Amino acid sequence: MKKYIKYLILGLFSCTFFACDDYLETKSISTFTEQSAFDNIDFATKTVYGVYSILTNNYLYDSYIWFYKADCDIEFGRRANNASYQNVAHYATDESTNYIKQVWDLWYKGIEYANICIDNLPTSPIWNDAEAKRLYGEAVTLRALFYYELICTWGDVPFKVTSTQAGDEYNLPKTDRDSIYEYLIQDLADVEEYVPWMTTTAERITKGFVKGLRARMALAYAGYSLRNKTFETRRGRDWEDYLGIARQECLEIMESGKHQLNPDFKSIWTNLLHYNQDLTNKEMLYEIAFGRGYIGRIGKVVGIYHSSQSKYGSAIINVALPMNYYYFFDKKDIRRDITIPLYNYNSSDGTQKLITTPTLLGMGKFRKEWIVPVVDDNLTFTGVNFPLMRYPDIVLMFAEAENEINGPTAAAKEALASIRERAFPSDLWPTKVENYVDSVSVSKEDFFNAIVNERAWEFGGEFIRKNDLVRWNLLGAKINEMKEEQQRIMNSDPKYADVPTYLFWKLKDDGETIEMLNPDYRLPSTAIAGYTRSTWWANMSTSTKNSVNTLLNDIANGYDPVKNNHLTAINVQTITESNGVLSNDQIP
């Protein structure tokens, strides 16, 4: 796919350096290898690519991204608990849950890899080369990202910023996350000038992502989270200062002009699924690199359902979108039908078919039929990259931080308006952009709620919503709201009077894709010539309602809004290996 991927797949670093048994323990590092790895730029580059390989592998490992970041108001694991990753999605892990140890170990292996690079590059003979400093900045950023993922999943965690040497204590206690964030956020500031702005690829860390990650981590620090041992939910200790850091970083990215919105929302996703990087607009600040035929299952396990009869090859759905999410969008919002297609390829003849079972609503941004070249069933891995950060995230983080500090200023309003301008045709801007932004800017609280909503509409299916809701202390409220809204649709609540009882649709002349007549309004139930009439969600059967409720109950039974138990259990084997230093003091 791209020249970097061969190093990510081979994991050169892991082959030439060491393997980890325990989460901080290493074995027999070769002196020759460690010294020679940083003697020249070529070797050092391959070594840092080995750090990237951890990111690639952990985001794939048992679908980390799909389950550890699911079950919120717009994304949920669509299967019952299974003592492994579905339990993770449904807030139901305990010490015996499978797969949580592997993810923990991989993040710490990546941290050790990064620490070796960070320790050795400044004392290497290549240090005065700008490329060496770039590699150093990439290693520092990857280490920060790995710790961010650990903190989001487990809260306070062991913290180590030097490579493991003989005689080191392997069994480190947990460090308070505020201290970890403070160290790493400063660390990122120190390397910003080492890393260039994006020019040729979104698969390597560039200045925009360093600054964007710093903003994302600063907002996480400034936001709320469940605290180990005390089980209180509170902000970071110096949260107001970190709002300012987030605001400034986002402002600098915006003022640089190095990244901007792609004017066509759909092309963001077709570019991604065509293995193209948008180096004109540079909306993608960073994509995790996968390799077609080697690794990465976007479209195959996350996207929309394809039966074996589909000419695009089969695809399953591990995570789905709730039905009320479709009707949460403004019906004129361009993002809606791209994010939530109302069809899949579940027909016996391999054509599109209307989704009448709402638990099968897939993620349209990653739909398999958009992948070019086609990935049939002879190819397990699609190799489509995963978008870890887009420019709209920067703009909306700025608007959020600006509002928190100064209220809904002209700058905050302009940022929100810029996102909505792409979401609506220009002839609707007076009402959908200008009037709307004015209407939500009457108070700081109203503007904040608008940001909460806008991030839902912009990032559906991209797996950043759960972390957002945690830091806003809204996870429980939004899960309950989602469940209530789905019940209202199923109970024909007057709020959803426009949701059809029957939807009329037909195949277009191409013989594959469908045309829907009335997704947003009701028609009489009498037949319409040329259209298939299907029972729609406002008139769903009892069995369909039961299937929806089963999934809602999995979320309801796992997540406790009073306890705010959003953190994951540490596996019993990890606890045993720590000789009693670690415990599940993050589980209320």
ZIWO-V466035 format. One line per field, one symbol per residue. phi: phi as a letter, one per 30 degrees, with the letter a starting at -180 (. if undefined). A space follows every 50 residues. Layout:
phi: ???
This chain:
phi: .bddddddddhedddccabcccdbcbbhdddddddddcdbdddddddded dedddedddcehheddcdccibdbbadcbdebibdddddchbdbdcddid dddeddddddddeddddddcddcddcdddedddddddddddddddddedd ddcbidbebbbbddbejdddcdddceddddeeddddedddceddcdddbc acccdbeededddddddddddddcadceididcadddcddddddddeddd ddddddidbadddcdddeddeddciccdcddhdddacddcbeicajbdjc bblbdbdddddcidacbdbbcddddedddddcdedddddbdcbbccddci cdbddccddcdccddcdddddbddcdddbdcdiddcddaceedddddded dddddbiddedddddddddddddbeddceecdcddddddccdaddddedd deddddddceicicdeddddddhcedddddddddddddddchdeecdddd dbccaaddddibccccdbdcacbedddbeicdcbdcddbdddddeddddd dddeddddccdddhdddcddddddddddhidcaddccd
